[in-house]
Amino acid sequence: MKRLTSTVGWTFLLLLALAFPFMAGNDYHLTVMSTAYIYAIATVGLNLITGYTGQFNLAHSGFMAVGAYTVGILTVDYGMSFWLAFALSGFVAAAIGVFVGLVSLRLKTHFFSIFTLCVGYIMFLLIEKWESLTHGTVGIVGIPAPEPIGPLDFSEPRAQYYLVLCFLVASLWIMHRIVRSLLGRTFMAIRNSDELAQALGIHLMRNKLLSFVLSVFFAGLAGGLYAGYVRFLGPGIAGVEHTFDMTMYMLVGGIGTLLGPLLGAIGVPWLTQYLQVLQEYRFVVFGPVLVLLVIFLPYGIVGTWMNRQRRKAAAARTPAPPAIAPSKEVHHA
């Protein structure tokens, strides 16, 4: 029954996403939603290393920038087709992730986070200063849109929306298979306790590194999609504030869940869009709302709902205590 409910819920969300272009008022709404989908892919990757493995990577936006600049440099400077450059974007980010992970994952807790924060800033500086490769602060302009595939032309906003949606659905399906597998349970065991996981025979470094590389692979793919969609890149994409944005999406939706980062990555940008009428005061409203969510829903929207469902299921399985029959007094003659 639980699996059926989950399937129905995901199917409903997919149908809603497919119908959105017909409900959107203009192309701007499609742009906002498509960008939210791209960041949802990157957030799902961050959730793997942070929510499921317990390692908070603050260089995640840097790896997203690596994927984006892979597409930008190869298509603009070397004339490579978008699809070939996009196929390489995730692998280039993952290859760099191997070297970063081998060094950073020797650290734990906040030491790991501080180290990756430094790595992320180094990535930002390399993109900004290495003008011969990245074009520096000028950025990369004129990135081509994805080439048509048969009759499918991706030059229109609606076609680009469905393309991004397709990759989002594929990313969520792959991530679902990962976290529900033995490998995913290994990651969760490491998150819960390094010592206990090691006592169970789990190789900590190897599995942490695998989680890290898979995480940045998703970030690289999201960056490649971002480059093909926006068609302009600047060093700002590597800024740590984007990692904090993705962290906020996880916290609001529910860290360590599959649906939570998706809802957070879609809901928070739309909330900020609707608060634009307040102009410079919108963060005065958005800030307290976020604080209240963290206080009253510490596990996020999806995490809180799942915890309540588990408590209800546990209460339903718990048998009622047997009634105590009233004692009968025995009278002796």
C-alpha positions as CSV (number, residue, x, y, z in Angstrom):
1,M,0.0,0.0,0.0
2,K,2.8,2.4,0.9
3,R,4.6,1.7,-2.4
4,L,1.4,2.2,-4.3
5,T,0.8,5.6,-2.6
6,S,4.4,6.6,-3.4
7,T,4.0,5.7,-7.1
8,V,0.7,7.6,-7.4
9,G,2.3,10.6,-5.8
10,W,5.3,10.7,-8.1
11,T,3.0,10.1,-11.1
12,F,0.8,13.0,-10.1
13,L,3.9,15.3,-9.8
14,L,5.1,14.2,-13.2
15,L,1.7,14.9,-14.8
16,L,1.7,18.3,-13.2
17,A,5.1,19.0,-14.6
18,L,4.1,17.9,-18.0
19,A,1.1,20.2,-18.0
20,F,2.9,23.2,-16.5
21,P,3.8,24.8,-19.9
22,F,0.2,24.9,-20.9
23,M,-0.7,26.6,-17.5
24,A,2.2,29.0,-17.5
25,G,1.3,32.6,-18.3
26,N,4.4,33.4,-20.4
27,D,7.9,32.2,-21.2
28,Y,9.3,33.9,-18.1
29,H,7.5,31.3,-16.0
30,L,9.0,28.5,-18.1
31,T,12.4,30.1,-17.5
32,V,12.0,30.2,-13.7
33,M,10.8,26.6,-13.6
34,S,13.4,25.3,-15.9
35,T,16.2,27.0,-13.9
36,A,14.6,25.5,-10.7
37,Y,14.7,22.0,-12.3
38,I,18.4,22.5,-13.1
39,Y,19.2,23.5,-9.5
40,A,17.1,20.6,-8.3
41,I,19.4,18.2,-10.1
42,A,22.4,19.7,-8.4
43,T,20.6,19.7,-5.1
44,V,19.7,16.1,-5.4
45,G,23.5,15.4,-5.8
46,L,24.4,17.5,-2.8
47,N,21.7,15.6,-0.8
48,L,23.5,12.4,-1.6
49,I,26.8,13.4,0.1
50,T,25.2,15.6,2.8
51,G,21.8,14.0,3.6
52,Y,22.6,10.4,3.0
53,T,26.4,10.2,3.8
54,G,26.7,13.0,6.4
55,Q,29.5,15.0,4.7
56,F,28.6,18.7,4.1
57,N,30.4,19.7,0.8
58,L,30.6,23.5,0.5
59,A,32.4,23.3,-2.9
60,H,29.3,21.9,-4.6
61,S,28.6,25.0,-6.6
62,G,32.2,25.0,-7.8
63,F,31.7,21.5,-9.3
64,M,28.5,22.7,-11.0
65,A,30.6,25.5,-12.5
66,V,33.1,23.0,-13.7
67,G,30.4,21.2,-15.6
68,A,29.0,24.5,-17.0
69,Y,32.5,25.7,-18.1
70,T,33.3,22.3,-19.7
71,V,30.3,22.8,-22.0
72,G,31.0,26.5,-22.5
73,I,34.7,26.1,-23.3
74,L,34.4,23.1,-25.6
75,T,31.5,24.5,-27.6
76,V,32.6,28.1,-28.0
77,D,36.4,27.8,-28.1
78,Y,36.7,24.4,-29.7
79,G,33.6,24.1,-31.8
80,M,32.5,20.8,-30.2
81,S,28.8,19.8,-30.4
82,F,26.7,20.6,-27.3
83,W,25.7,16.9,-26.7
84,L,29.3,15.7,-26.7
85,A,30.4,18.5,-24.4
86,F,27.4,17.9,-22.1
87,A,28.3,14.2,-21.9
88,L,31.7,15.1,-20.7
89,S,30.5,17.7,-18.2
90,G,29.6,15.3,-15.5
91,F,32.7,13.1,-16.0
92,V,35.1,16.1,-15.8
93,A,33.5,17.2,-12.6
94,A,33.7,13.7,-11.2
95,A,37.4,13.4,-12.2
96,I,38.2,16.5,-10.3
97,G,36.0,15.3,-7.5
98,V,38.2,12.2,-7.2
99,F,41.3,14.2,-6.3
100,V,39.4,16.7,-4.1
101,G,37.7,13.8,-2.3
102,L,40.9,11.9,-1.7
103,V,42.3,14.8,0.3
104,S,39.2,16.3,1.9
105,L,37.5,13.1,3.0
106,R,40.4,12.4,5.4
107,L,38.8,15.2,7.5
108,K,35.5,14.9,9.4
109,T,32.6,17.1,10.5
110,H,33.2,20.8,10.3
111,F,36.8,20.4,9.3
112,F,35.7,18.7,6.1
113,S,33.2,21.5,5.4
114,I,35.8,24.3,6.0
115,F,38.3,22.5,3.7
116,T,35.7,22.2,0.9
117,L,34.7,25.9,1.4
118,C,38.4,26.7,0.7
119,V,38.3,24.4,-2.4
120,G,35.2,26.1,-3.7
121,Y,36.8,29.5,-3.3
122,I,39.9,28.4,-5.1
123,M,37.6,27.1,-8.0
124,F,36.0,30.5,-8.1
125,L,39.3,32.3,-8.2
126,L,40.6,30.0,-11.0
127,I,37.5,30.7,-13.1
128,E,37.8,34.4,-12.5
129,K,41.6,34.8,-13.1
130,W,42.4,32.1,-15.7
131,E,41.4,34.3,-18.6
132,S,43.1,32.3,-21.3
133,L,40.9,29.3,-20.5
134,T,37.7,30.7,-18.8
135,H,37.6,34.2,-20.4
136,G,37.8,35.6,-16.8
137,T,35.3,38.2,-15.6
138,V,34.1,38.7,-19.2
139,G,32.6,35.3,-19.2
140,I,31.7,33.0,-22.0
141,V,29.0,34.3,-24.4
142,G,27.2,32.6,-27.3
143,I,27.1,29.0,-26.0
144,P,25.0,27.1,-28.5
145,A,21.6,25.6,-27.7
146,P,21.4,21.8,-27.8
147,E,21.3,20.5,-31.3
148,P,18.1,19.0,-32.6
149,I,17.5,15.3,-32.2
150,G,15.5,14.2,-35.2
151,P,12.3,16.2,-35.2
152,L,13.0,17.6,-31.7
153,D,14.2,21.2,-31.9
154,F,15.4,22.7,-28.6
155,S,15.5,26.4,-29.6
156,E,12.1,27.2,-28.1
157,P,11.5,27.7,-24.3
158,R,8.9,25.0,-24.2
159,A,11.2,22.4,-25.8
160,Q,14.0,23.4,-23.5
161,Y,11.7,23.1,-20.5
162,Y,10.8,19.5,-21.5
163,L,14.5,18.7,-22.1
164,V,15.4,19.8,-18.6
165,L,12.4,18.0,-17.1
166,C,13.6,14.8,-18.9
167,F,17.0,15.0,-17.2
168,L,15.4,15.8,-13.9
169,V,13.2,12.7,-14.0
170,A,16.2,10.6,-15.1
171,S,18.3,12.0,-12.2
172,L,15.6,11.3,-9.6
173,W,15.1,7.8,-10.9
174,I,18.8,7.0,-10.8
175,M,19.1,8.6,-7.3
176,H,16.1,6.5,-6.1
177,R,17.9,3.3,-7.3
178,I,21.1,4.4,-5.5
179,V,19.5,5.3,-2.1
180,R,17.3,2.2,-2.1
181,S,20.1,-0.2,-2.9
182,L,22.7,-1.8,-0.6
183,L,25.1,1.0,-1.5
184,G,22.6,3.6,-0.3
185,R,22.2,1.8,3.0
186,T,25.9,1.8,3.3
187,F,26.0,5.6,2.9
188,M,23.3,5.9,5.6
189,A,25.3,3.6,7.9
190,I,28.3,5.9,7.5
191,R,26.1,8.9,8.2
192,N,24.7,7.4,11.4
193,S,28.1,6.4,12.8
194,D,31.5,6.0,11.3
195,E,32.6,3.7,14.1
196,L,29.6,1.4,13.8
197,A,29.9,1.3,10.0
198,Q,33.5,0.4,10.2
199,A,32.7,-2.3,12.8
200,L,30.3,-3.8,10.3
201,G,33.1,-4.1,7.7
202,I,32.3,-1.0,5.6
203,H,35.3,0.6,4.0
204,L,34.8,4.2,5.0
205,M,37.2,6.0,2.7
206,R,36.1,4.1,-0.4
207,N,32.4,4.6,0.2
208,K,32.7,8.2,1.2
209,L,34.7,8.9,-2.0
210,L,32.2,7.1,-4.1
211,S,29.4,9.2,-2.6
212,F,31.4,12.3,-3.2
213,V,32.1,11.5,-6.8
214,L,28.5,10.6,-7.6
215,S,27.4,13.8,-5.9
216,V,29.6,16.1,-8.0
217,F,28.8,14.1,-11.1
218,F,25.2,15.3,-10.7
219,A,26.4,18.8,-10.1
220,G,28.5,18.7,-13.3
221,L,25.5,17.5,-15.3
222,A,23.4,20.3,-13.8
223,G,26.1,22.8,-14.8
224,G,26.2,21.5,-18.3
225,L,22.4,21.9,-18.7
226,Y,22.6,25.4,-17.2
227,A,25.2,26.4,-19.8
228,G,23.1,25.1,-22.7
229,Y,20.0,26.8,-21.2
230,V,21.3,30.2,-20.2
231,R,24.0,30.3,-22.9
232,F,26.1,32.7,-20.9
233,L,28.5,32.0,-18.1
234,G,30.4,34.1,-15.6
235,P,32.5,33.3,-12.5
236,G,29.5,34.0,-10.2
237,I,28.1,30.5,-10.9
238,A,30.9,29.1,-8.7
239,G,30.0,31.3,-5.8
240,V,29.5,29.6,-2.4
241,E,26.2,31.4,-2.1
242,H,24.7,28.9,-4.6
243,T,25.8,26.0,-2.4
244,F,24.0,27.7,0.5
245,D,20.9,28.1,-1.7
246,M,21.0,24.4,-2.4
247,T,21.4,23.7,1.3
248,M,18.4,25.9,2.0
249,Y,16.4,23.8,-0.5
250,M,17.3,20.6,1.3
251,L,16.5,22.0,4.8
252,V,13.1,23.4,3.7
253,G,12.1,20.3,1.8
254,G,13.7,17.7,4.0
255,I,17.4,16.7,4.0
256,G,18.0,13.0,3.6
257,T,14.8,12.4,1.6
258,L,14.4,12.1,-2.2
259,L,11.3,14.3,-2.6
260,G,12.4,17.1,-0.1
261,P,15.3,18.6,-2.1
262,L,13.0,18.6,-5.2
263,L,10.2,20.5,-3.5
264,G,12.6,22.9,-1.9
265,A,14.4,23.6,-5.2
266,I,11.1,24.4,-6.8
267,G,9.2,26.0,-4.0
268,V,11.8,28.4,-2.6
269,P,12.5,30.2,-6.0
270,W,8.8,30.6,-6.7
271,L,8.4,32.1,-3.2
272,T,11.1,34.6,-3.8
273,Q,9.6,35.4,-7.2
274,Y,6.2,36.3,-5.6
275,L,8.0,38.3,-2.9
276,Q,9.6,40.5,-5.5
277,V,6.7,42.9,-5.2
278,L,8.2,43.9,-1.9
279,Q,11.5,44.7,-3.7
280,E,14.3,45.3,-1.2
281,Y,12.1,44.3,1.7
282,R,11.3,40.8,0.4
283,F,14.2,39.2,2.4
284,V,12.8,40.8,5.6
285,V,9.8,38.6,5.0
286,F,11.6,35.6,3.6
287,G,14.1,35.4,6.4
288,P,11.6,35.0,9.3
289,V,9.6,32.5,7.2
290,L,12.7,30.4,6.7
291,V,13.6,30.6,10.4
292,L,10.1,29.6,11.4
293,L,10.2,26.6,9.1
294,V,13.5,25.4,10.6
295,I,12.2,25.9,14.1
296,F,8.8,24.2,13.7
297,L,9.7,21.8,10.9
298,P,13.3,20.8,11.8
299,Y,13.2,17.8,9.4
300,G,11.8,19.8,6.6
301,I,8.4,19.5,5.0
302,V,8.8,16.0,3.6
303,G,10.9,14.8,6.6
304,T,8.3,15.9,9.1
305,W,5.5,14.3,7.2
306,M,7.4,11.0,6.9
307,N,8.2,11.0,10.6
308,R,4.5,11.5,11.4
309,Q,3.6,8.6,9.0
310,R,6.1,6.4,10.7
311,R,4.7,7.2,14.1
312,K,1.2,6.5,12.9
313,A,2.3,3.2,11.4
314,A,4.1,2.2,14.6
315,A,1.1,3.1,16.7
316,A,-1.1,1.0,14.4
317,R,1.2,-2.0,14.7
318,T,1.4,-1.8,18.5
319,P,-1.1,-4.2,20.0
320,A,-3.4,-2.8,22.7
321,P,-2.6,-3.9,26.2
322,P,-4.8,-6.8,27.4
323,A,-7.7,-5.9,29.6
324,I,-7.1,-6.9,33.3
325,A,-10.0,-9.0,34.5
326,P,-11.4,-7.9,37.9
327,S,-10.1,-10.2,40.7
328,K,-12.6,-12.4,42.4
329,E,-12.5,-12.8,46.1
330,V,-12.5,-16.4,47.3
331,H,-14.5,-16.9,50.5
332,H,-13.6,-19.9,52.7
333,A,-16.1,-21.4,54.8
